[in-house]
C-alpha cells in the first residue's frame, strides 16, 4: 500500500504506513512529505484527528 491516497486512508492504517516509511526510508517528516509529494499539514491534522501526535525525537507518530 502506498501513501498516494493519504487524505482518504483510514487514519489507523495510515499511522502504520507513515511510521514504517519514517523508520525505514525517511530522514524526517519533512523528507517523507517531500519524497511522496504530501502536504505535511494535512497529514499531521489527519493523524491528529485520530489522536496521534508527531514525536520528532522518536521520528514517529504516537
Secondary structure as GFF3:
##gff-version 3
##sequence-region A 1 62
A	DSSP	alpha_helix	11	25	.	.	.	ID=ss1
A	DSSP	alpha_helix	29	36	.	.	.	ID=ss2
A	DSSP	alpha_helix	40	48	.	.	.	ID=ss3
A	DSSP	beta_strand	54	55	.	.	.	ID=ss4
A	DSSP	beta_strand	60	61	.	.	.	ID=ss5
###
